[in-house]
Amino acid sequence: MEKRILLTECADATGLIAKITDTCFSHGLNVIRQDQFASREDSKFFMRSVLEGDFANSGEIISEIKAKLPEGAKVSLNDLRRRRLCVLVTKEAHCLGELLMKSYSGALNADIVKVIGNHDDLRGLAEKFDVPFECYENADYSREDQERKVMEAIDRCDPDYVILAKYMRILSPGFIGHYPLGKLINIHHSFLPAFMGAKPYYQAFCRGVKIIGATAHFVTDNLDEGPIIEQDVIKVNHRYDPDTLAKAGHDVEQMVLLRAVNKVLDDKVFIHGNKTVVF
């Protein structure tokens, strides 16, 4: 028996769950897990259903469900295939290393098909896992030419998602607009919205914080303000300087990014304005 994930997003109304599950039952599909949420502020409905059965008529199933829902409903029926990831990096290895290891071991339902750097430092790490590495050094290109080269490299490998794994480069609106919202995922080394932008650990040190954190979010034109997918924190104290804060933060950064990517790959994340619904 095949499994697929049914994602539904529409205006809230009475009887939506019954309409969706009745249609699934009429096609002989078994609902083995279901999560739903209705937002009060804008009356939007979100549902994720894990289904088991025969999906030969998947187009018909989607059409029947949409016909029963409010106008403008979004419905998709996704298979459980391994996705394709392209990872952008600079010099720090911890986030890339975690993704490579989890992909290699099968703990991440995705293949890393290419790593792209704006420095050459992590080529050896990528190649240890037989992952192609391309480098476009900051010093070798104008900003516009470098972004064009990176976009061309991304598009050649046709990934499902692009992961910014400590890619220390601010992306232009043109680069971001080249991809649909939800395709670019960034890890930022602070507990957003605190300490946006550059040198967040130095900012945290200057404020004498007692916790530091990391945030994985979708990328938008507003720097470090995209919809948040996952966050976590660790405790620190007055003995930490900016360098030791950064070292302590590496573990939380890589784990937050891994959890966020896994949730996206499992179709557990809906973008809801500048927020997310995460099941």
PEFENWO-V610702 format. One record per residue. N is the residue number from 0. RES is the residue in one small letter. PSI is psi in radians with two decimals (none if undefined). NEAR is the number of other C-alpha atoms within 10 Angstrom. Layout:
n->(N & N)
res->(RES & RES)
psi->(PSI & PSI)
near->(NEAR & NEAR)
This chain:
n->(0 & 1 & 2 & 3 & 4 & 5 & 6 & 7 & 8 & 9 & 10 & 11 & 12 & 13 & 14 & 15 & 16 & 17 & 18 & 19 & 20 & 21 & 22 & 23 & 24 & 25 & 26 & 27 & 28 & 29 & 30 & 31 & 32 & 33 & 34 & 35 & 36 & 37 & 38 & 39 & 40 & 41 & 42 & 43 & 44 & 45 & 46 & 47 & 48 & 49 & 50 & 51 & 52 & 53 & 54 & 55 & 56 & 57 & 58 & 59 & 60 & 61 & 62 & 63 & 64 & 65 & 66 & 67 & 68 & 69 & 70 & 71 & 72 & 73 & 74 & 75 & 76 & 77 & 78 & 79 & 80 & 81 & 82 & 83 & 84 & 85 & 86 & 87 & 88 & 89 & 90 & 91 & 92 & 93 & 94 & 95 & 96 & 97 & 98 & 99 & 100 & 101 & 102 & 103 & 104 & 105 & 106 & 107 & 108 & 109 & 110 & 111 & 112 & 113 & 114 & 115 & 116 & 117 & 118 & 119 & 120 & 121 & 122 & 123 & 124 & 125 & 126 & 127 & 128 & 129 & 130 & 131 & 132 & 133 & 134 & 135 & 136 & 137 & 138 & 139 & 140 & 141 & 142 & 143 & 144 & 145 & 146 & 147 & 148 & 149 & 150 & 151 & 152 & 153 & 154 & 155 & 156 & 157 & 158 & 159 & 160 & 161 & 162 & 163 & 164 & 165 & 166 & 167 & 168 & 169 & 170 & 171 & 172 & 173 & 174 & 175 & 176 & 177 & 178 & 179 & 180 & 181 & 182 & 183 & 184 & 185 & 186 & 187 & 188 & 189 & 190 & 191 & 192 & 193 & 194 & 195 & 196 & 197 & 198 & 199 & 200 & 201 & 202 & 203 & 204 & 205 & 206 & 207 & 208 & 209 & 210 & 211 & 212 & 213 & 214 & 215 & 216 & 217 & 218 & 219 & 220 & 221 & 222 & 223 & 224 & 225 & 226 & 227 & 228 & 229 & 230 & 231 & 232 & 233 & 234 & 235 & 236 & 237 & 238 & 239 & 240 & 241 & 242 & 243 & 244 & 245 & 246 & 247 & 248 & 249 & 250 & 251 & 252 & 253 & 254 & 255 & 256 & 257 & 258 & 259 & 260 & 261 & 262 & 263 & 264 & 265 & 266 & 267 & 268 & 269 & 270 & 271 & 272 & 273 & 274 & 275 & 276 & 277 & 278)
res->(m & e & k & r & i & l & l & t & e & c & a & d & a & t & g & l & i & a & k & i & t & d & t & c & f & s & h & g & l & n & v & i & r & q & d & q & f & a & s & r & e & d & s & k & f & f & m & r & s & v & l & e & g & d & f & a & n & s & g & e & i & i & s & e & i & k & a & k & l & p & e & g & a & k & v & s & l & n & d & l & r & r & r & r & l & c & v & l & v & t & k & e & a & h & c & l & g & e & l & l & m & k & s & y & s & g & a & l & n & a & d & i & v & k & v & i & g & n & h & d & d & l & r & g & l & a & e & k & f & d & v & p & f & e & c & y & e & n & a & d & y & s & r & e & d & q & e & r & k & v & m & e & a & i & d & r & c & d & p & d & y & v & i & l & a & k & y & m & r & i & l & s & p & g & f & i & g & h & y & p & l & g & k & l & i & n & i & h & h & s & f & l & p & a & f & m & g & a & k & p & y & y & q & a & f & c & r & g & v & k & i & i & g & a & t & a & h & f & v & t & d & n & l & d & e & g & p & i & i & e & q & d & v & i & k & v & n & h & r & y & d & p & d & t & l & a & k & a & g & h & d & v & e & q & m & v & l & l & r & a & v & n & k & v & l & d & d & k & v & f & i & h & g & n & k & t & v & v & f)
psi->(2.32 & 2.60 & 2.47 & 2.89 & 2.13 & 2.12 & 2.26 & 2.31 & 2.18 & 3.08 & 2.49 & 2.55 & 2.89 & 2.55 & 0.18 & -0.77 & -0.76 & -0.72 & -0.71 & -0.85 & -0.57 & -0.70 & -0.74 & -0.76 & -0.67 & -0.36 & 0.22 & 0.39 & 2.44 & 2.24 & 1.97 & -0.23 & 2.53 & 2.37 & 2.45 & 2.74 & 2.41 & 2.15 & 2.32 & -0.60 & -0.53 & 0.20 & 0.85 & 2.52 & 2.35 & 2.38 & 2.41 & 2.12 & 2.25 & 2.09 & 2.67 & 2.36 & -2.68 & 2.10 & 0.50 & -0.53 & 0.76 & -0.64 & -0.70 & -0.69 & -0.84 & -0.77 & -0.73 & -0.71 & -0.82 & -0.60 & -0.40 & -0.12 & 2.89 & 2.69 & 2.44 & 0.12 & 2.52 & 2.17 & 2.29 & 2.67 & 1.78 & 2.41 & 3.11 & 0.48 & 2.70 & 2.30 & 2.97 & 2.23 & 2.44 & 2.30 & 2.26 & 2.33 & 2.88 & -1.61 & -0.39 & 2.29 & -0.29 & -0.74 & -0.77 & -0.78 & -0.70 & -0.76 & -0.75 & -0.79 & -0.76 & -0.61 & -0.77 & -0.68 & -0.21 & 0.01 & -0.18 & 2.14 & 1.04 & 2.68 & 2.29 & 1.90 & -0.28 & 2.53 & 2.32 & 2.22 & 2.69 & 0.13 & 2.82 & 0.07 & -0.58 & 0.21 & -0.82 & -0.67 & -0.81 & -0.75 & -0.40 & -0.45 & 0.27 & 0.62 & 2.22 & 2.45 & 2.28 & 2.49 & 2.32 & 1.61 & 2.46 & -0.71 & -0.28 & -0.20 & 2.70 & 2.84 & -0.75 & -0.76 & -0.67 & -0.80 & -0.67 & -0.76 & -0.74 & -0.77 & -0.74 & -0.70 & -0.69 & -0.85 & -0.53 & -0.57 & -0.09 & 1.06 & 2.77 & -0.63 & 2.64 & 2.14 & 2.14 & 1.64 & 1.35 & 0.83 & 1.76 & 1.15 & 2.21 & 2.22 & 2.50 & 2.77 & -0.58 & -0.72 & -0.86 & -0.73 & -0.25 & -0.34 & 2.57 & 2.61 & 2.28 & -0.19 & -0.52 & 2.19 & 2.24 & 2.58 & 2.17 & 2.37 & 0.96 & 2.90 & 1.49 & 2.58 & 0.16 & 2.44 & 0.99 & 2.90 & -2.63 & 2.67 & 0.93 & -0.54 & -0.63 & -0.72 & -0.73 & -0.72 & -0.77 & -0.47 & -0.09 & 0.70 & 2.75 & -0.09 & 2.58 & 2.78 & -3.00 & 2.67 & 2.22 & 2.28 & 2.78 & 2.57 & 2.31 & 3.13 & -0.45 & 2.01 & 2.14 & 0.45 & 0.23 & 2.91 & 2.24 & 2.31 & -0.80 & 2.53 & 2.75 & 2.91 & 2.83 & 2.74 & 2.51 & 3.08 & -2.99 & -0.25 & -0.23 & 2.24 & 3.08 & -0.63 & -0.76 & -0.51 & -0.78 & -0.76 & -0.73 & -0.56 & -0.28 & -0.74 & -0.79 & -0.61 & -0.88 & -0.61 & -0.68 & -0.77 & -0.78 & -0.78 & -0.70 & -0.81 & -0.73 & -0.71 & -0.68 & -0.78 & -0.55 & 0.16 & 0.72 & 0.05 & 2.15 & 2.36 & 2.19 & 1.53 & -2.21 & 0.39 & -3.10 & 2.69 & 2.09 & 2.05 & none)
near->(8 & 11 & 18 & 19 & 21 & 21 & 21 & 24 & 23 & 20 & 18 & 18 & 13 & 7 & 10 & 19 & 14 & 10 & 16 & 21 & 18 & 14 & 16 & 21 & 11 & 9 & 16 & 14 & 20 & 16 & 17 & 10 & 11 & 15 & 13 & 15 & 15 & 17 & 13 & 9 & 6 & 9 & 11 & 15 & 19 & 22 & 22 & 23 & 22 & 18 & 23 & 18 & 15 & 15 & 19 & 8 & 9 & 15 & 11 & 12 & 19 & 19 & 12 & 15 & 20 & 20 & 11 & 14 & 21 & 14 & 10 & 10 & 15 & 16 & 18 & 18 & 18 & 15 & 14 & 13 & 10 & 14 & 16 & 18 & 24 & 22 & 26 & 25 & 25 & 21 & 17 & 15 & 17 & 16 & 23 & 26 & 17 & 17 & 25 & 23 & 13 & 15 & 18 & 15 & 10 & 12 & 12 & 21 & 18 & 22 & 19 & 25 & 18 & 23 & 26 & 24 & 22 & 22 & 17 & 16 & 14 & 21 & 19 & 12 & 16 & 20 & 12 & 10 & 14 & 13 & 17 & 14 & 19 & 19 & 21 & 18 & 14 & 15 & 10 & 10 & 13 & 11 & 13 & 11 & 13 & 18 & 18 & 15 & 16 & 19 & 15 & 12 & 18 & 21 & 12 & 10 & 13 & 15 & 19 & 15 & 22 & 22 & 26 & 25 & 28 & 22 & 21 & 16 & 13 & 12 & 16 & 14 & 11 & 12 & 15 & 16 & 13 & 9 & 15 & 10 & 15 & 19 & 16 & 19 & 26 & 25 & 27 & 27 & 27 & 28 & 19 & 18 & 10 & 13 & 18 & 16 & 14 & 13 & 13 & 22 & 23 & 16 & 17 & 19 & 18 & 11 & 10 & 15 & 15 & 13 & 15 & 24 & 24 & 25 & 24 & 33 & 26 & 24 & 26 & 22 & 15 & 8 & 12 & 24 & 17 & 22 & 22 & 23 & 27 & 21 & 23 & 16 & 16 & 13 & 11 & 16 & 13 & 9 & 8 & 16 & 15 & 16 & 12 & 12 & 20 & 18 & 12 & 17 & 21 & 17 & 16 & 22 & 26 & 24 & 20 & 24 & 29 & 22 & 16 & 26 & 26 & 17 & 16 & 18 & 20 & 17 & 19 & 20 & 21 & 21 & 17 & 14 & 9 & 11 & 15 & 18 & 19 & 20 & 16)
